């Protein structure tokens, strides 16, 4: 069972941990944001094309059958 930490110690520990965080530079944030947008766009295009292919195939199949 863990021992309880008083609120003051907890806040001091949190501040110490936050001080260890290495924040990304502005350039890194911009670069990763652009990469995410590019990947999201490519994924959207891929699924659009797959949907179009399946829809066209089903329409062709159903027009032949009926």
Chimera marker file (.cmm) of the C-alpha trace (Angstrom):
<marker_set name="trace">
<marker id="1" x="0.000" y="0.000" z="0.000" r="1" g="1" b="0" radius="0.5"/>
<marker id="2" x="1.359" y="3.411" z="-0.992" r="1" g="1" b="0" radius="0.5"/>
<marker id="3" x="2.074" y="6.050" z="1.590" r="1" g="1" b="0" radius="0.5"/>
<marker id="4" x="0.112" y="9.281" z="1.406" r="1" g="1" b="0" radius="0.5"/>
<marker id="5" x="1.861" y="12.448" z="0.278" r="1" g="1" b="0" radius="0.5"/>
<marker id="6" x="0.749" y="15.742" z="1.701" r="1" g="1" b="0" radius="0.5"/>
<marker id="7" x="-0.499" y="18.344" z="-0.809" r="1" g="1" b="0" radius="0.5"/>
<marker id="8" x="2.571" y="20.566" z="-0.481" r="1" g="1" b="0" radius="0.5"/>
<marker id="9" x="4.955" y="17.686" z="-1.267" r="1" g="1" b="0" radius="0.5"/>
<marker id="10" x="2.743" y="16.653" z="-4.165" r="1" g="1" b="0" radius="0.5"/>
<marker id="11" x="2.857" y="20.142" z="-5.691" r="1" g="1" b="0" radius="0.5"/>
<marker id="12" x="6.639" y="20.275" z="-5.238" r="1" g="1" b="0" radius="0.5"/>
<marker id="13" x="7.015" y="16.895" z="-6.938" r="1" g="1" b="0" radius="0.5"/>
<marker id="14" x="4.775" y="17.955" z="-9.816" r="1" g="1" b="0" radius="0.5"/>
<marker id="15" x="6.771" y="21.153" z="-10.325" r="1" g="1" b="0" radius="0.5"/>
<marker id="16" x="10.026" y="19.167" z="-10.283" r="1" g="1" b="0" radius="0.5"/>
<marker id="17" x="8.686" y="16.746" z="-12.915" r="1" g="1" b="0" radius="0.5"/>
<marker id="18" x="7.345" y="19.557" z="-15.132" r="1" g="1" b="0" radius="0.5"/>
<marker id="19" x="10.768" y="21.219" z="-14.985" r="1" g="1" b="0" radius="0.5"/>
<marker id="20" x="12.251" y="18.044" z="-16.537" r="1" g="1" b="0" radius="0.5"/>
<marker id="21" x="9.969" y="18.227" z="-19.571" r="1" g="1" b="0" radius="0.5"/>
<marker id="22" x="11.747" y="19.069" z="-22.824" r="1" g="1" b="0" radius="0.5"/>
<marker id="23" x="9.282" y="21.154" z="-24.802" r="1" g="1" b="0" radius="0.5"/>
<marker id="24" x="9.438" y="21.018" z="-28.618" r="1" g="1" b="0" radius="0.5"/>
<marker id="25" x="10.715" y="24.006" z="-30.543" r="1" g="1" b="0" radius="0.5"/>
<marker id="26" x="8.390" y="26.081" z="-32.704" r="1" g="1" b="0" radius="0.5"/>
<marker id="27" x="9.991" y="24.547" z="-35.812" r="1" g="1" b="0" radius="0.5"/>
<marker id="28" x="9.349" y="21.009" z="-34.544" r="1" g="1" b="0" radius="0.5"/>
<marker id="29" x="5.709" y="21.826" z="-33.810" r="1" g="1" b="0" radius="0.5"/>
<marker id="30" x="5.177" y="23.347" z="-37.256" r="1" g="1" b="0" radius="0.5"/>
<marker id="31" x="6.936" y="20.445" z="-38.978" r="1" g="1" b="0" radius="0.5"/>
<marker id="32" x="4.977" y="17.757" z="-37.165" r="1" g="1" b="0" radius="0.5"/>
<marker id="33" x="1.706" y="19.644" z="-37.734" r="1" g="1" b="0" radius="0.5"/>
<marker id="34" x="2.386" y="19.818" z="-41.473" r="1" g="1" b="0" radius="0.5"/>
<marker id="35" x="3.274" y="16.113" z="-41.529" r="1" g="1" b="0" radius="0.5"/>
<marker id="36" x="0.033" y="15.217" z="-39.732" r="1" g="1" b="0" radius="0.5"/>
<marker id="37" x="-1.996" y="17.296" z="-42.194" r="1" g="1" b="0" radius="0.5"/>
<marker id="38" x="-0.248" y="15.650" z="-45.154" r="1" g="1" b="0" radius="0.5"/>
<marker id="39" x="-0.812" y="12.149" z="-43.757" r="1" g="1" b="0" radius="0.5"/>
<marker id="40" x="-4.477" y="12.916" z="-42.972" r="1" g="1" b="0" radius="0.5"/>
<marker id="41" x="-4.971" y="14.198" z="-46.528" r="1" g="1" b="0" radius="0.5"/>
<marker id="42" x="-3.293" y="11.142" z="-48.069" r="1" g="1" b="0" radius="0.5"/>
<marker id="43" x="-5.388" y="8.836" z="-45.885" r="1" g="1" b="0" radius="0.5"/>
<marker id="44" x="-8.596" y="10.654" z="-46.881" r="1" g="1" b="0" radius="0.5"/>
<marker id="45" x="-7.682" y="10.374" z="-50.579" r="1" g="1" b="0" radius="0.5"/>
<marker id="46" x="-6.876" y="6.670" z="-50.177" r="1" g="1" b="0" radius="0.5"/>
<marker id="47" x="-10.200" y="5.876" z="-48.521" r="1" g="1" b="0" radius="0.5"/>
<marker id="48" x="-12.066" y="8.000" z="-51.070" r="1" g="1" b="0" radius="0.5"/>
<marker id="49" x="-10.497" y="5.999" z="-53.895" r="1" g="1" b="0" radius="0.5"/>
<marker id="50" x="-11.198" y="2.666" z="-52.178" r="1" g="1" b="0" radius="0.5"/>
<marker id="51" x="-14.812" y="3.731" z="-51.612" r="1" g="1" b="0" radius="0.5"/>
<marker id="52" x="-15.124" y="4.824" z="-55.233" r="1" g="1" b="0" radius="0.5"/>
<marker id="53" x="-13.709" y="1.505" z="-56.450" r="1" g="1" b="0" radius="0.5"/>
<marker id="54" x="-16.050" y="-0.556" z="-54.271" r="1" g="1" b="0" radius="0.5"/>
<marker id="55" x="-19.078" y="1.586" z="-55.187" r="1" g="1" b="0" radius="0.5"/>
<marker id="56" x="-18.325" y="1.363" z="-58.915" r="1" g="1" b="0" radius="0.5"/>
<marker id="57" x="-17.764" y="-2.382" z="-58.671" r="1" g="1" b="0" radius="0.5"/>
<marker id="58" x="-21.019" y="-2.927" z="-56.802" r="1" g="1" b="0" radius="0.5"/>
<marker id="59" x="-22.988" y="-0.729" z="-59.210" r="1" g="1" b="0" radius="0.5"/>
<marker id="60" x="-21.546" y="-2.625" z="-62.157" r="1" g="1" b="0" radius="0.5"/>
<marker id="61" x="-22.270" y="-5.970" z="-60.533" r="1" g="1" b="0" radius="0.5"/>
<marker id="62" x="-25.820" y="-4.993" z="-59.619" r="1" g="1" b="0" radius="0.5"/>
<marker id="63" x="-26.559" y="-3.585" z="-63.101" r="1" g="1" b="0" radius="0.5"/>
<marker id="64" x="-25.383" y="-6.864" z="-64.684" r="1" g="1" b="0" radius="0.5"/>
<marker id="65" x="-27.464" y="-8.980" z="-62.289" r="1" g="1" b="0" radius="0.5"/>
<marker id="66" x="-30.733" y="-7.002" z="-62.629" r="1" g="1" b="0" radius="0.5"/>
<link id1="1" id2="2" r="1" g="1" b="0" radius="0.2"/>
<link id1="2" id2="3" r="1" g="1" b="0" radius="0.2"/>
<link id1="3" id2="4" r="1" g="1" b="0" radius="0.2"/>
<link id1="4" id2="5" r="1" g="1" b="0" radius="0.2"/>
<link id1="5" id2="6" r="1" g="1" b="0" radius="0.2"/>
<link id1="6" id2="7" r="1" g="1" b="0" radius="0.2"/>
<link id1="7" id2="8" r="1" g="1" b="0" radius="0.2"/>
<link id1="8" id2="9" r="1" g="1" b="0" radius="0.2"/>
<link id1="9" id2="10" r="1" g="1" b="0" radius="0.2"/>
<link id1="10" id2="11" r="1" g="1" b="0" radius="0.2"/>
<link id1="11" id2="12" r="1" g="1" b="0" radius="0.2"/>
<link id1="12" id2="13" r="1" g="1" b="0" radius="0.2"/>
<link id1="13" id2="14" r="1" g="1" b="0" radius="0.2"/>
<link id1="14" id2="15" r="1" g="1" b="0" radius="0.2"/>
<link id1="15" id2="16" r="1" g="1" b="0" radius="0.2"/>
<link id1="16" id2="17" r="1" g="1" b="0" radius="0.2"/>
<link id1="17" id2="18" r="1" g="1" b="0" radius="0.2"/>
<link id1="18" id2="19" r="1" g="1" b="0" radius="0.2"/>
<link id1="19" id2="20" r="1" g="1" b="0" radius="0.2"/>
<link id1="20" id2="21" r="1" g="1" b="0" radius="0.2"/>
<link id1="21" id2="22" r="1" g="1" b="0" radius="0.2"/>
<link id1="22" id2="23" r="1" g="1" b="0" radius="0.2"/>
<link id1="23" id2="24" r="1" g="1" b="0" radius="0.2"/>
<link id1="24" id2="25" r="1" g="1" b="0" radius="0.2"/>
<link id1="25" id2="26" r="1" g="1" b="0" radius="0.2"/>
<link id1="26" id2="27" r="1" g="1" b="0" radius="0.2"/>
<link id1="27" id2="28" r="1" g="1" b="0" radius="0.2"/>
<link id1="28" id2="29" r="1" g="1" b="0" radius="0.2"/>
<link id1="29" id2="30" r="1" g="1" b="0" radius="0.2"/>
<link id1="30" id2="31" r="1" g="1" b="0" radius="0.2"/>
<link id1="31" id2="32" r="1" g="1" b="0" radius="0.2"/>
<link id1="32" id2="33" r="1" g="1" b="0" radius="0.2"/>
<link id1="33" id2="34" r="1" g="1" b="0" radius="0.2"/>
<link id1="34" id2="35" r="1" g="1" b="0" radius="0.2"/>
<link id1="35" id2="36" r="1" g="1" b="0" radius="0.2"/>
<link id1="36" id2="37" r="1" g="1" b="0" radius="0.2"/>
<link id1="37" id2="38" r="1" g="1" b="0" radius="0.2"/>
<link id1="38" id2="39" r="1" g="1" b="0" radius="0.2"/>
<link id1="39" id2="40" r="1" g="1" b="0" radius="0.2"/>
<link id1="40" id2="41" r="1" g="1" b="0" radius="0.2"/>
<link id1="41" id2="42" r="1" g="1" b="0" radius="0.2"/>
<link id1="42" id2="43" r="1" g="1" b="0" radius="0.2"/>
<link id1="43" id2="44" r="1" g="1" b="0" radius="0.2"/>
<link id1="44" id2="45" r="1" g="1" b="0" radius="0.2"/>
<link id1="45" id2="46" r="1" g="1" b="0" radius="0.2"/>
<link id1="46" id2="47" r="1" g="1" b="0" radius="0.2"/>
<link id1="47" id2="48" r="1" g="1" b="0" radius="0.2"/>
<link id1="48" id2="49" r="1" g="1" b="0" radius="0.2"/>
<link id1="49" id2="50" r="1" g="1" b="0" radius="0.2"/>
<link id1="50" id2="51" r="1" g="1" b="0" radius="0.2"/>
<link id1="51" id2="52" r="1" g="1" b="0" radius="0.2"/>
<link id1="52" id2="53" r="1" g="1" b="0" radius="0.2"/>
<link id1="53" id2="54" r="1" g="1" b="0" radius="0.2"/>
<link id1="54" id2="55" r="1" g="1" b="0" radius="0.2"/>
<link id1="55" id2="56" r="1" g="1" b="0" radius="0.2"/>
<link id1="56" id2="57" r="1" g="1" b="0" radius="0.2"/>
<link id1="57" id2="58" r="1" g="1" b="0" radius="0.2"/>
<link id1="58" id2="59" r="1" g="1" b="0" radius="0.2"/>
<link id1="59" id2="60" r="1" g="1" b="0" radius="0.2"/>
<link id1="60" id2="61" r="1" g="1" b="0" radius="0.2"/>
<link id1="61" id2="62" r="1" g="1" b="0" radius="0.2"/>
<link id1="62" id2="63" r="1" g="1" b="0" radius="0.2"/>
<link id1="63" id2="64" r="1" g="1" b="0" radius="0.2"/>
<link id1="64" id2="65" r="1" g="1" b="0" radius="0.2"/>
<link id1="65" id2="66" r="1" g="1" b="0" radius="0.2"/>
</marker_set>
